[in-house]
Amino acid sequence: ALEESGGAHTCPMSNSGLLVVLVVLLFSIVDLCFAGIVRLTNGTYGHEGRVEVYSNGQWHTVCGWRSDSKLDTADVICRDLGYSFAIHPSDTDNFGQGSTSMLSIPVFCDSSEKTLEECTFKYDHICPHSRDIGVVCSRNPLKPGSVRLDGTISYKSYACGEVQVYLDSRWGGICDTQSTWNEVAAEIACKQMGFDGLIKTRRTYYYKTKQVIGSLYCTGKESELLECHFNREIPSRYCTPPKAVGVMACCYYKTFTLWFSIKLLSFFILITCVPIWVCIKSGWCDESANSSHSMQTRVQPYQDQVVQEVEEVQYSVRKTVIKRTLLQPLQ
């Protein structure tokens, strides 16, 4: 209703209208505060998980690990979350698929960005949740000698990739043309990154960054790779393609061994208990037991008869022997 007040007409706002305005204003403030916010979900620890970004009032998963930018994107995500760098990027197998109704948004970074919001988002190339990505960030500060894995081969609680070292303000690989890299060095690298141990390691001709150290050799007493013996001066004739050889490692967390043990126990239960359960449910076990009992019932009379005949024969033999002994003349 219109009311007249001093020659002007005003329309008083109802309580419901005021509530709607407040709700809209609240959502606007929330969107403004959370815009560009990044989080990691479904990880065992806070520094790892599936990557999600907040946009248009919803949390969206992220996809698009392009081979030439996956570790750069992971680095930006970790810096955006307050960590120094990424130990390795991850795929869907590690942290599962997103459950939101919105599909994943492809994103690409070149490591120069300070936040994920500055990276390139391809909103016209939406991908399914089967391509959701994750990341494992380092809880240690970035310093000369820091180590990371360049690769997305990961499942549950282990990861594989090229071993890279941070030196002279850049990341680089390890040249192993002289074959000094071994399991001892790989074990040190894994533990330096926060893993609990080494699964396997090998040399490779497929590496992605320029190599920064060479001829690295560890005795096992070191806690970091830069404490091992290595060469800073890398001979170009040996450490450039196609002669250069990099190193790869697969590292695991303790939860990996626990998960493997549970899987092994489940398999043992499956192959032992299931057949017994099927036998009982189908009645085969009862039929087998009845059959054995019936067989025993049929065989028992024959067994008794044989035993009786044997005893009679033995008695007859003993009787004959005694008789002959008594009939022998005395000497």
Phi, psi and chi 1 to 4 in degrees:
 res  aa     phi    psi   chi1   chi2   chi3   chi4
   1 ALA       -  144.7      -      -      -      -
   2 LEU   -92.2  136.9  -64.6  175.8      -      -
   3 GLU  -118.8  144.9  -63.0 -179.8   -2.5      -
   4 GLU   -96.0  126.3 -175.6  174.9   -9.3      -
   5 SER  -143.5  104.4  177.5      -      -      -
   6 GLY    63.7   35.1      -      -      -      -
   7 GLY    83.8   -2.0      -      -      -      -
   8 ALA  -116.8  150.1      -      -      -      -
   9 HIS  -102.0  129.8  -62.9  -78.6      -      -
  10 THR  -122.4  152.2   60.6      -      -      -
  11 CYS  -116.9  103.0 -178.9      -      -      -
  12 PRO   -65.6  137.9   25.6  -34.0      -      -
  13 MET   -83.4  133.6 -178.7  176.7  -64.3      -
  14 SER   -75.5  166.9   63.4      -      -      -
  15 ASN   -64.6  -38.1  -67.6  -25.4      -      -
  16 SER   -64.9  -39.4   59.1      -      -      -
  17 GLY   -65.3  -40.1      -      -      -      -
  18 LEU   -64.2  -37.9 -179.2   60.0      -      -
  19 LEU   -64.1  -41.1 -178.3   60.6      -      -
  20 VAL   -62.1  -43.6  170.7      -      -      -
  21 VAL   -62.3  -41.8  171.8      -      -      -
  22 LEU   -65.3  -40.6  -69.7  176.1      -      -
  23 VAL   -63.9  -45.3  170.5      -      -      -
  24 VAL   -61.6  -42.0  172.1      -      -      -
  25 LEU   -64.2  -39.8 -178.4   60.7      -      -
  26 LEU   -64.3  -44.9  178.7   61.6      -      -
  27 PHE   -64.5  -34.9  -86.4   98.2      -      -
  28 SER   -64.9  -41.3  -60.5      -      -      -
  29 ILE   -65.4  -41.4  -65.6  174.2      -      -
  30 VAL   -62.9  -45.7  170.1      -      -      -
  31 ASP   -61.1  -38.3  -77.5  -19.1      -      -
  32 LEU   -68.4  -37.8 -177.0   62.3      -      -
  33 CYS   -75.1  -37.5  -66.7      -      -      -
  34 PHE   -95.4   -2.6  -77.2   90.3      -      -
  35 ALA   -58.6  125.5      -      -      -      -
  36 GLY    82.7    1.3      -      -      -      -
  37 ILE   -70.5  138.4  -66.9  -65.4      -      -
  38 VAL  -116.5  144.9 -175.2      -      -      -
  39 ARG  -143.4  159.8   71.4  178.3 -177.1 -177.1
  40 LEU  -114.8  130.0  -59.5  179.1      -      -
  41 THR  -126.4  159.2   61.4      -      -      -
  42 ASN    65.9   22.5 -152.1   32.8      -      -
  43 GLY   -99.7  160.3      -      -      -      -
  44 THR   -71.0  -36.2  -54.3      -      -      -
  45 TYR  -122.2  167.5  -54.0   99.5      -      -
  46 GLY   -70.5  -19.9      -      -      -      -
  47 HIS   -91.5    9.8   65.5  -76.5      -      -
  48 GLU  -141.7  157.1   62.7  179.7   16.5      -
  49 GLY   150.8 -178.9      -      -      -      -
  50 ARG   -76.0  136.9 -175.8  177.9   60.5 -111.8
  51 VAL   -83.0  130.8 -179.3      -      -      -
  52 GLU  -137.0  142.4  -64.8 -176.8   -2.7      -
  53 VAL  -122.2  147.8  -65.0      -      -      -
  54 TYR   -95.6  124.1 -170.2   85.3      -      -
  55 SER  -154.4  135.1  177.9      -      -      -
  56 ASN    54.1   42.2  -63.1  -33.6      -      -
  57 GLY    78.7    8.5      -      -      -      -
  58 GLN  -139.8  155.3  -80.7 -170.6  -36.3      -
  59 TRP   -89.1  128.4  -73.5   99.4      -      -
  60 HIS  -115.2  139.9  -59.8  -98.4      -      -
  61 THR   -77.4  166.6   53.1      -      -      -
  62 VAL  -123.8  143.1  175.6      -      -      -
  63 CYS  -135.2 -178.3   67.0      -      -      -
  64 GLY   102.2   39.1      -      -      -      -
  65 TRP   -70.0   83.4  -84.6  150.2      -      -
  66 ARG   -70.5  139.7 -161.6  171.7   61.6 -172.9
  67 SER   -57.9  -31.0   59.3      -      -      -
  68 ASP   -93.3    3.9   59.5  -16.0      -      -
  69 SER  -141.2    5.3   68.2      -      -      -
  70 LYS   -63.5  -43.1   57.6 -173.1  176.5 -177.6
  71 LEU   -74.6  -32.2 -161.8   49.3      -      -
  72 ASP   -63.6  -44.0  -67.8  -25.9      -      -
  73 THR   -63.7  -41.5  -55.2      -      -      -
  74 ALA   -62.7  -38.9      -      -      -      -
  75 ASP   -61.2  -44.4  -98.5  -22.1      -      -
  76 VAL   -64.3  -41.0  174.6      -      -      -
  77 ILE   -61.0  -44.9  -68.3  171.7      -      -
  78 CYS   -66.1  -40.7  -70.8      -      -      -
  79 ARG   -64.6  -37.3  -70.9 -160.2  -61.9  -95.0
  80 ASP   -63.9  -29.3 -161.0   -5.4      -      -
  81 LEU   -89.2   -1.6  -68.7  167.5      -      -
  82 GLY    99.4    3.9      -      -      -      -
  83 TYR   -93.8  166.1  -61.4   97.9      -      -
  84 SER   -80.4  -43.6  -60.4      -      -      -
  85 PHE  -161.4  172.3   62.5   98.2      -      -
  86 ALA   -96.8  133.4      -      -      -      -
  87 ILE   -73.5  -44.8  -64.6  177.4      -      -
  88 HIS  -166.6  148.2   69.7   88.2      -      -
  89 PRO   -75.9  165.7   27.9  -32.3      -      -
  90 SER  -138.0  169.8 -177.7      -      -      -
  91 ASP  -120.1 -171.0   51.2   21.0      -      -
  92 THR   -63.1  -32.1  -51.2      -      -      -
  93 ASP   -60.7  -28.5  -69.7  -26.7      -      -
  94 ASN   -76.7  -47.0 -112.3   22.2      -      -
  95 PHE  -122.9   11.3  -54.3  112.8      -      -
  96 GLY    77.9  172.6      -      -      -      -
  97 GLN   -91.2  152.3  -59.8 -178.2   15.6      -
  98 GLY   -69.3  155.4      -      -      -      -
  99 SER  -109.5    1.6   57.7      -      -      -
 100 THR   -73.0  156.8   59.7      -      -      -
 101 SER   -73.9  -21.2   57.9      -      -      -
 102 MET   -80.2  141.9  -58.9  -63.2  -66.9      -
 103 LEU   -77.2  167.8  -63.7  178.0      -      -
 104 SER   -73.9  153.1  -63.9      -      -      -
 105 ILE  -109.2  122.0  -55.2  173.1      -      -
 106 PRO   -66.8  139.9  -18.8   31.5      -      -
 107 VAL  -140.5  144.4   59.5      -      -      -
 108 PHE  -136.8  133.5  -54.9   99.9      -      -
 109 CYS  -128.7  157.6  -51.5      -      -      -
 110 ASP  -116.3   15.9   59.8   12.2      -      -
 111 SER    78.4   -4.3 -167.1      -      -      -
 112 SER   -87.3  -14.9   63.7      -      -      -
 113 GLU   -75.9  147.9  -58.3   86.7   -6.3      -
 114 LYS   -88.2  -31.7  -65.1 -179.0  179.2  179.5
 115 THR  -132.0  160.8   63.8      -      -      -
 116 LEU   -65.6  -26.4 -172.5   63.0      -      -
 117 GLU   -63.9  -24.5 -167.7  175.9    6.9      -
 118 GLU   -82.2  -10.4  -61.4  175.9    6.1      -
 119 CYS   -77.1  174.4  -62.0      -      -      -
 120 THR   -92.1  121.8  -57.3      -      -      -
 121 PHE  -106.2  129.8  -73.7   84.8      -      -
 122 LYS  -100.1   83.6  -61.5  -71.4 -174.0  178.8
 123 TYR   -69.9  -16.8  -69.7   97.0      -      -
 124 ASP   -91.5    3.9   54.4  -21.5      -      -
 125 HIS  -129.0   66.1  -67.8   81.5      -      -
 126 ILE   -71.7  140.6  -55.7  -60.5      -      -
 127 CYS  -124.0  159.6   48.0      -      -      -
 128 PRO   -73.3  169.6   27.0  -35.1      -      -
 129 HIS   -68.9  -15.0  -74.8  -60.2      -      -
 130 SER   -66.4  -11.9   58.6      -      -      -
 131 ARG  -110.5   15.9  -66.6  179.4   56.1 -168.5
 132 ASP   -59.5  145.0  -69.5  -15.1      -      -
 133 ILE  -116.6  159.5   57.7  174.5      -      -
 134 GLY  -135.8 -179.3      -      -      -      -
 135 VAL  -155.6  150.1   66.2      -      -      -
 136 VAL  -117.8  115.7  177.0      -      -      -
 137 CYS   -94.1  154.4  -57.7      -      -      -
 138 SER   -85.2  136.4  174.4      -      -      -
 139 ARG   -87.7   -2.8  -70.0  173.8  -72.5 -172.3
 140 ASN   -99.9  152.6  -59.6  -41.0      -      -
 141 PRO   -70.0  153.6   25.3  -34.1      -      -
 142 LEU   -74.5  125.8 -178.9   63.1      -      -
 143 LYS  -150.8  165.6   63.9  176.8 -176.2  178.2
 144 PRO   -57.7  125.7  -26.0   34.3      -      -
 145 GLY   103.4   -5.9      -      -      -      -
 146 SER   -60.8  149.1  -66.0      -      -      -
 147 VAL  -125.5  146.1 -176.2      -      -      -
 148 ARG  -147.1  168.3   70.4  179.4 -175.5 -178.8
 149 LEU  -113.7  126.3  -68.3  177.6      -      -
 150 ASP   -98.4   95.8 -170.2   -4.6      -      -
 151 GLY   173.1  159.0      -      -      -      -
 152 THR  -115.6   13.3   56.9      -      -      -
 153 ILE   -76.1  101.3  -56.1  175.1      -      -
 154 SER  -151.8  144.9   54.7      -      -      -
 155 TYR  -150.4  126.0 -175.0   74.1      -      -
 156 LYS    57.4 -104.5  -61.5  -60.5  179.3 -175.2
 157 SER  -123.0   41.8  -65.0      -      -      -
 158 TYR  -144.7  160.1   74.6   87.8      -      -
 159 ALA  -145.8  147.0      -      -      -      -
 160 CYS  -128.4  147.7  -56.2      -      -      -
 161 GLY   173.8  177.9      -      -      -      -
 162 GLU   -71.7  132.1  179.8 -163.6    0.9      -
 163 VAL   -78.2  123.7  179.9      -      -      -
 164 GLN  -124.3  146.3  -64.0 -179.1   -4.8      -
 165 VAL  -120.3  141.8 -179.1      -      -      -
 166 TYR   -92.3  117.0 -173.6   76.6      -      -
 167 LEU  -151.9  140.2 -160.7   62.2      -      -
 168 ASP    56.9   41.5  -61.9  -29.8      -      -
 169 SER    63.8   26.7  -59.3      -      -      -
 170 ARG  -155.0  159.4   64.0 -173.8  178.0   90.7
 171 TRP   -91.1  141.5  -71.5   98.2      -      -
 172 GLY  -154.8  165.7      -      -      -      -
 173 GLY   -88.7 -177.1      -      -      -      -
 174 ILE  -114.1  121.4  -60.2  173.6      -      -
 175 CYS   -83.2  122.9  180.0      -      -      -
 176 ASP  -123.0   42.8 -168.2   46.3      -      -
 177 THR   -62.9  -31.0  -54.7      -      -      -
 178 GLN   -89.8    6.6  -63.0 -177.5    1.5      -
 179 SER    59.2   41.8  -57.7      -      -      -
 180 THR   -93.0  -13.6   55.7      -      -      -
 181 TRP   -71.7  136.0  178.0  -94.4      -      -
 182 ASN  -145.6 -176.2   53.6   22.1      -      -
 183 GLU   -66.5  -28.5  -68.9 -173.4   -5.0      -
 184 VAL   -63.5  -46.8  175.3      -      -      -
 185 ALA   -65.3  -39.6      -      -      -      -
 186 ALA   -65.5  -38.2      -      -      -      -
 187 GLU   -62.1  -41.9 -178.5   86.4   16.8      -
 188 ILE   -63.8  -41.8  -66.3  172.9      -      -
 189 ALA   -62.5  -43.0      -      -      -      -
 190 CYS   -62.0  -47.8  -70.6      -      -      -
 191 LYS   -68.7  -31.7  -68.1 -175.8  176.9  179.9
 192 GLN   -65.2  -31.6 -175.6  177.9  -15.3      -
 193 MET   -81.6   -6.5  -74.5 -177.4  -74.8      -
 194 GLY   104.4    0.3      -      -      -      -
 195 PHE   -77.8  169.4  -67.0   95.0      -      -
 196 ASP   -97.3  -13.2  -68.9  -58.8      -      -
 197 GLY   177.1 -179.0      -      -      -      -
 198 LEU  -105.6  137.9  170.9   73.2      -      -
 199 ILE   -93.0  -52.5  -60.3  176.7      -      -
 200 LYS  -162.6  164.8   63.0  178.7  179.7  178.8
 201 THR  -148.0  157.4 -175.2      -      -      -
 202 ARG  -160.3  165.2   65.5 -179.9  177.7   88.6
 203 ARG   -89.7  155.0  -55.3  163.4   73.2 -136.2
 204 THR  -149.6  147.7  176.9      -      -      -
 205 TYR   -92.2   -3.6  -74.9   93.9      -      -
 206 TYR  -102.2  103.7  177.8   72.3      -      -
 207 TYR  -136.2  160.0   56.8   91.2      -      -
 208 LYS  -112.8  -19.7  -59.5  178.1 -178.9 -179.9
 209 THR  -122.1  161.7   59.6      -      -      -
 210 LYS   -66.3  137.8 -174.5  177.6  179.4  179.7
 211 GLN   -80.1  140.0  -64.6  168.5  -32.9      -
 212 VAL  -112.8  -21.6  -66.1      -      -      -
 213 ILE  -136.2  160.3   62.5  174.3      -      -
 214 GLY  -143.9  166.0      -      -      -      -
 215 SER    51.3   45.7  -58.1      -      -      -
 216 LEU   -79.2  129.1 -173.0  141.1      -      -
 217 TYR  -135.4  128.5  175.2   76.0      -      -
 218 CYS  -119.3  148.7  -57.7      -      -      -
 219 THR   -98.1  -17.6   62.3      -      -      -
 220 GLY   108.0  -11.7      -      -      -      -
 221 LYS   -87.5  -11.5  -61.5  179.6  179.8  179.6
 222 GLU   -82.2  153.4  -55.8   85.3   -5.3      -
 223 SER  -105.7  -15.8   59.5      -      -      -
 224 GLU  -137.0  155.9  -62.8 -176.7    1.1      -
 225 LEU   -64.1  -35.4  -74.6 -175.9      -      -
 226 LEU   -72.3   -8.6  -74.8 -166.5      -      -
 227 GLU   -81.8  -13.1  -64.0  177.2    3.3      -
 228 CYS   -79.7  169.8  -56.7      -      -      -
 229 HIS   -80.1  131.8  177.9  -88.5      -      -
 230 PHE  -156.6  167.3   63.2   92.5      -      -
 231 ASN  -107.4  127.3  -68.3  -26.9      -      -
 232 ARG   -79.6  -33.2  -68.9  -74.4  -64.0  -91.3
 233 GLU   -87.0  109.0  -61.3  -64.9  -28.7      -
 234 ILE   -97.5  120.0  -58.4  177.1      -      -
 235 PRO   -64.9  123.1   23.2  -32.5      -      -
 236 SER   -64.9  -27.9   58.0      -      -      -
 237 ARG   -70.8  -21.0   63.3  176.1  -64.3 -173.7
 238 TYR  -107.3  -24.9  -63.8  113.3      -      -
 239 CYS  -112.4   34.2  -65.8      -      -      -
 240 THR  -129.8  150.2   53.9      -      -      -
 241 PRO   -56.1  145.7  -22.1   33.3      -      -
 242 PRO   -94.6    5.6   35.4  -36.1      -      -
 243 LYS   -82.4  -23.9  -65.1 -178.0  178.8 -179.4
 244 ALA   -63.9  143.5      -      -      -      -
 245 VAL  -125.8  123.9 -179.5      -      -      -
 246 GLY   -96.7 -177.0      -      -      -      -
 247 VAL  -130.1  145.7  -65.4      -      -      -
 248 MET  -126.1  155.6  -63.3 -173.3   67.1      -
 249 ALA  -147.5  150.4      -      -      -      -
 250 CYS  -118.5  119.0  -67.3      -      -      -
 251 CYS  -114.4  157.1  -50.5      -      -      -
 252 TYR  -135.8  157.0   73.3   89.5      -      -
 253 TYR   -95.6  163.0  -66.6  111.3      -      -
 254 LYS   -62.4  -29.0  -72.9 -178.5  178.5  178.7
 255 THR   -63.0  -22.4   49.5      -      -      -
 256 PHE   -66.2  -45.9  168.3   75.1      -      -
 257 THR   -66.5  -37.5   55.6      -      -      -
 258 LEU   -64.0  -44.3  176.3   61.5      -      -
 259 TRP   -61.4  -41.4  170.2   82.1      -      -
 260 PHE   -65.4  -40.0 -178.7   76.9      -      -
 261 SER   -63.7  -41.1  -59.3      -      -      -
 262 ILE   -63.4  -42.2  -66.7  174.1      -      -
 263 LYS   -61.9  -41.7  -72.2  -71.2 -174.6 -178.1
 264 LEU   -66.0  -41.8 -172.6   61.8      -      -
 265 LEU   -64.4  -40.8  178.5   61.0      -      -
 266 SER   -62.5  -40.1  -58.7      -      -      -
 267 PHE   -65.4  -40.8  176.8   73.7      -      -
 268 PHE   -62.8  -43.5  177.2   76.5      -      -
 269 ILE   -63.4  -38.1  -66.2  174.4      -      -
 270 LEU   -63.5  -44.6 -178.3   66.8      -      -
 271 ILE   -81.8  -13.2   62.9  175.1      -      -
 272 THR  -105.0  -44.4   54.8      -      -      -
 273 CYS   -83.1  -36.1  -64.1      -      -      -
 274 VAL   -61.1  -47.2  171.0      -      -      -
 275 PRO   -59.2  -38.4  -25.5   35.5      -      -
 276 ILE   -64.6  -42.1  -63.1  175.3      -      -
 277 TRP   -63.9  -41.6 -179.5   82.9      -      -
 278 VAL   -64.8  -39.8  171.5      -      -      -
 279 CYS   -62.7  -43.2 -179.0      -      -      -
 280 ILE   -69.0  -45.6  -65.7  173.8      -      -
 281 LYS   -64.8  -36.4  -73.9  -66.4 -175.8 -179.1
 282 SER   -81.0  -15.4   61.6      -      -      -
 283 GLY    87.8    2.5      -      -      -      -
 284 TRP   -64.2  -37.1  -65.6  -16.5      -      -
 285 CYS   -64.8  -41.0  -64.8      -      -      -
 286 ASP   -64.7  -43.5  -64.2  -24.1      -      -
 287 GLU   -62.5  -38.7  -67.2  178.0    2.0      -
 288 SER   -66.5  -41.3  176.4      -      -      -
 289 ALA   -64.9  -43.8      -      -      -      -
 290 ASN   -63.8  -39.5  -65.7  -27.1      -      -
 291 SER   -63.6  -41.4  176.7      -      -      -
 292 SER   -64.9  -41.5  -60.4      -      -      -
 293 HIS   -64.9  -40.5  178.8   70.1      -      -
 294 SER   -64.7  -41.6  176.6      -      -      -
 295 MET   -62.4  -43.7  179.0   66.7   69.6      -
 296 GLN   -62.6  -37.5 -175.6  177.2    3.1      -
 297 THR   -65.4  -38.0  -56.7      -      -      -
 298 ARG   -74.4  -33.3  -67.8 -165.4  -59.2  -92.6
 299 VAL   -81.5  -28.7  170.1      -      -      -
 300 GLN   -55.6  -45.7 -170.3   64.8   36.0      -
 301 PRO   -59.0  -41.8  -24.7   35.3      -      -
 302 TYR   -63.8  -40.1  -62.5  101.0      -      -
 303 GLN   -61.6  -43.2  -70.1  179.2  -19.7      -
 304 ASP   -62.9  -40.5  -64.8  -19.3      -      -
 305 GLN   -65.1  -42.7 -178.3  179.1   -4.2      -
 306 VAL   -63.0  -43.4  170.8      -      -      -
 307 VAL   -60.8  -43.0  170.2      -      -      -
 308 GLN   -62.8  -43.0 -176.0  178.4   -0.2      -
 309 GLU   -64.9  -40.5  -68.3  177.7   -4.6      -
 310 VAL   -63.0  -42.1  170.1      -      -      -
 311 GLU   -64.7  -38.7  -71.1  177.1  -11.3      -
 312 GLU   -64.7  -40.9  -70.2  177.4   -3.3      -
 313 VAL   -64.3  -44.7  170.6      -      -      -
 314 GLN   -61.5  -40.5  -70.2  176.1  -13.9      -
 315 TYR   -64.3  -42.3  175.1   76.1      -      -
 316 SER   -63.1  -41.5  177.1      -      -      -
 317 VAL   -64.6  -45.6  169.8      -      -      -
 318 ARG   -62.3  -39.7  -73.3 -163.2  -59.0  -91.4
 319 LYS   -63.9  -41.8 -175.1  177.1  178.9 -179.8
 320 THR   -64.5  -42.7  -56.2      -      -      -
 321 VAL   -62.8  -43.9  171.0      -      -      -
 322 ILE   -63.4  -42.1  -66.7  171.4      -      -
 323 LYS   -62.5  -45.1 -176.2  176.4 -179.4 -178.9
 324 ARG   -64.9  -36.3  -72.5 -178.7  178.1  179.2
 325 THR   -64.0  -39.5  -57.1      -      -      -
 326 LEU   -71.4  -30.3  -67.5  175.4      -      -
 327 LEU   -81.4  -11.1  -67.6  176.1      -      -
 328 GLN   -69.3  138.1  -73.2 -179.1   -3.9      -
 329 PRO   -70.0  149.3   26.8  -34.6      -      -
 330 LEU   -77.2  143.7  -64.2  173.2      -      -
 331 GLN  -109.3      -  -64.5 -179.9   -2.2      -
